[in-house]
């Protein structure tokens, strides 16, 4: 039964991500042009993230920060590279749209544990590492149940709860809640929740 549900999940991922890319193509084009105008090139921010079974893939997002460097060619601190335009992209979750490509490719799913950084892999205990039993998601159970307000332990608990209780109806519920939270301006600024933590899983780096 679970295998059948996974087949349906992948079918929905392919169908909805393809429809999303086509249907949102005007918005994607406009954002791409605005990024070139306000931030320069490249348009995309690509970063290695661990996926299913810990296999590393390249996650694609719209770039939201300047690539300003010091005299030695090193990137300036994040706070000096933020822009109002980039903050709007993040607060509306529009920077996440290119991840639909990752879903179409099979690197990600629409719903699943959010992919963290590769360097976190050695830090997981056995239970936390279970988050890699499934494809990572653009949104997930933790993201619609508190996001930045959750502790790391609570986020991992939601990840494991999702894995243990996965079904298509749960995915649909998470997608509906995600859309609702985006439209009522509750954020879903997924990766900022990583940046704002100051513990053994600290900071995201450049985006």
C-alpha positions as CSV (number, residue, x, y, z in Angstrom):
1,X,0.0,0.0,0.0
2,X,2.8,2.4,0.9
3,X,4.6,1.7,-2.3
4,X,1.4,2.5,-4.3
5,X,1.1,5.8,-2.4
6,X,4.7,6.6,-3.3
7,X,3.9,6.0,-7.0
8,X,1.0,8.3,-6.8
9,X,3.1,10.9,-4.9
10,X,5.8,10.8,-7.7
11,X,3.1,11.1,-10.3
12,X,1.6,14.1,-8.6
13,X,5.1,15.7,-8.2
14,X,5.8,15.4,-11.9
15,X,2.4,16.6,-13.0
16,X,2.1,19.5,-10.6
17,X,5.7,20.7,-11.0
18,X,5.3,20.6,-14.8
19,X,2.0,22.5,-14.6
20,X,3.6,24.9,-12.1
21,X,6.6,25.7,-14.3
22,X,4.4,26.2,-17.4
23,X,1.7,28.2,-15.6
24,X,4.1,30.3,-13.6
25,X,6.5,30.9,-16.5
26,X,5.5,34.6,-16.9
27,X,6.2,35.3,-13.2
28,X,9.5,33.3,-13.5
29,X,10.5,35.4,-16.5
30,X,9.7,38.6,-14.8
31,X,11.6,37.7,-11.6
32,X,14.6,36.6,-13.8
33,X,14.7,40.0,-15.5
34,X,14.4,41.8,-12.2
35,X,17.2,39.8,-10.6
36,X,19.5,40.7,-13.5
37,X,18.5,44.4,-13.2
38,X,18.8,44.7,-9.4
39,X,21.3,42.0,-8.4
40,X,23.2,41.2,-11.6
41,X,24.0,37.7,-12.8
42,X,23.7,34.8,-12.2
43,X,19.9,34.5,-11.8
44,X,20.1,31.3,-9.8
45,X,21.7,30.4,-6.5
46,X,22.7,26.7,-6.7
47,X,23.8,24.9,-3.6
48,X,24.6,21.3,-2.7
49,X,22.0,19.7,-0.4
50,X,21.6,16.1,0.7
51,X,18.5,14.3,-0.7
52,X,17.1,10.8,-0.4
53,X,19.5,8.4,1.2
54,X,21.9,11.3,1.7
55,X,22.7,11.6,-2.0
56,X,23.8,15.1,-2.7
57,X,22.1,17.1,-5.4
58,X,22.2,20.7,-6.6
59,X,19.2,22.7,-5.2
60,X,18.2,25.6,-7.4
61,X,16.7,28.9,-6.1
62,X,16.4,32.4,-7.3
63,X,19.3,34.5,-6.1
64,X,18.3,37.0,-3.4
65,X,21.6,38.6,-2.4
66,X,24.3,40.7,-4.0
67,X,27.6,39.1,-4.8
68,X,29.6,42.0,-3.4
69,X,33.1,41.2,-2.4
70,X,35.9,42.8,-0.4
71,X,39.3,43.8,-1.9
72,X,40.5,40.3,-1.5
73,X,37.6,38.8,-3.5
74,X,35.8,37.4,-0.5
75,X,32.1,37.7,-0.2
76,X,30.9,40.4,2.2
77,X,28.9,39.4,5.3
78,X,25.3,38.5,4.5
79,X,23.8,41.6,6.2
80,X,25.8,43.8,3.7
81,X,24.5,41.9,0.7
82,X,20.8,41.9,1.5
83,X,18.5,44.1,-0.6
84,X,14.8,45.1,-0.3
85,X,14.1,43.2,-3.5
86,X,15.7,40.0,-2.2
87,X,13.8,40.3,1.0
88,X,10.5,40.5,-0.9
89,X,11.4,37.4,-2.9
90,X,12.1,35.5,0.3
91,X,9.0,36.8,2.3
92,X,6.7,35.8,-0.6
93,X,8.6,32.5,-1.1
94,X,9.1,33.4,-4.8
95,X,12.7,32.5,-4.5
96,X,11.7,28.9,-4.1
97,X,10.0,28.6,-7.5
98,X,13.1,27.1,-9.3
99,X,12.9,24.2,-6.9
100,X,10.1,22.9,-9.1
101,X,12.9,22.0,-11.5
102,X,14.4,19.8,-8.8
103,X,11.0,18.2,-8.2
104,X,10.6,17.5,-11.9
105,X,14.1,16.0,-12.0
106,X,13.4,13.7,-9.1
107,X,15.8,15.4,-6.6
108,X,13.0,16.7,-4.5
109,X,9.3,16.3,-3.8
110,X,6.7,19.0,-3.4
111,X,6.2,17.8,0.2
112,X,8.9,16.3,2.5
113,X,11.5,17.3,5.1
114,X,13.3,20.5,4.0
115,X,16.9,19.8,2.7
116,X,19.5,21.2,5.1
117,X,23.2,21.6,4.4
118,X,25.6,18.8,3.5
119,X,27.9,19.6,6.4
120,X,25.1,18.7,8.9
121,X,25.1,15.1,7.8
122,X,27.8,13.9,10.3
123,X,25.9,15.7,13.1
124,X,22.7,13.7,12.9
125,X,21.9,10.9,15.3
126,X,20.3,7.8,14.0
127,X,16.7,9.1,14.4
128,X,17.4,12.5,12.8
129,X,19.1,10.8,9.9
130,X,15.8,9.1,9.0
131,X,14.7,12.4,7.4
132,X,16.7,11.1,4.4
133,X,14.5,8.1,3.9
134,X,12.3,10.2,1.5
135,X,13.0,12.9,-1.0
136,X,13.3,16.4,0.6
137,X,10.4,18.8,-0.1
138,X,9.8,22.3,-1.1
139,X,7.4,22.4,1.9
140,X,6.9,20.1,4.8
141,X,5.0,19.3,7.9
142,X,7.3,21.4,10.0
143,X,6.9,24.4,7.7
144,X,3.2,24.5,8.2
145,X,3.4,23.9,12.0
146,X,5.5,26.7,13.3
147,X,8.5,27.2,11.0
148,X,10.9,29.6,12.7
149,X,9.1,29.2,16.0
150,X,10.0,25.6,16.3
151,X,13.1,24.2,18.1
152,X,15.4,21.9,16.1
153,X,14.1,19.0,18.0
154,X,10.5,19.8,17.1
155,X,11.4,20.2,13.4
156,X,13.1,16.8,13.4
157,X,10.1,15.4,15.2
158,X,7.8,16.7,12.5
159,X,10.1,15.2,9.8
160,X,9.9,11.8,11.4
161,X,6.2,12.1,12.0
162,X,5.8,12.8,8.3
163,X,7.8,9.8,7.3
164,X,6.0,7.5,9.6
165,X,2.5,8.7,8.7
166,X,3.0,9.6,5.0
167,X,0.0,9.4,2.7
168,X,-1.3,11.3,-0.3
169,X,-4.0,13.1,1.8
170,X,-1.4,14.4,4.2
171,X,0.6,15.8,1.2
172,X,-2.5,17.5,-0.1
173,X,-3.2,19.0,3.3
174,X,0.4,20.3,3.6
175,X,0.2,21.8,0.2
176,X,-3.1,23.6,0.9
177,X,-1.8,24.9,4.2
178,X,1.4,26.1,2.5
179,X,-0.6,28.1,-0.1
180,X,-2.8,29.5,2.6
181,X,0.2,30.7,4.7
182,X,1.9,32.3,1.7
183,X,-1.3,34.2,0.7
184,X,-1.9,35.5,4.3
185,X,1.7,36.7,4.4
186,X,2.9,34.2,7.1
187,X,6.2,33.8,5.3
188,X,7.2,30.2,4.6
189,X,10.7,31.7,4.3
190,X,12.1,28.2,4.6
191,X,15.8,28.7,4.5
192,X,15.8,31.7,6.8
193,X,14.8,29.4,9.6
194,X,18.2,27.7,9.2
195,X,20.0,31.0,9.2
196,X,18.4,32.2,12.4
197,X,19.4,29.3,14.6
198,X,22.5,29.6,16.7
199,X,23.5,26.1,17.7
200,X,25.4,23.2,16.4
201,X,23.4,23.5,13.2
202,X,24.3,27.2,12.7
203,X,23.9,29.5,9.7
204,X,23.3,28.9,6.0
205,X,26.2,30.8,4.5
206,X,25.5,32.7,1.4
207,X,21.7,32.4,0.8
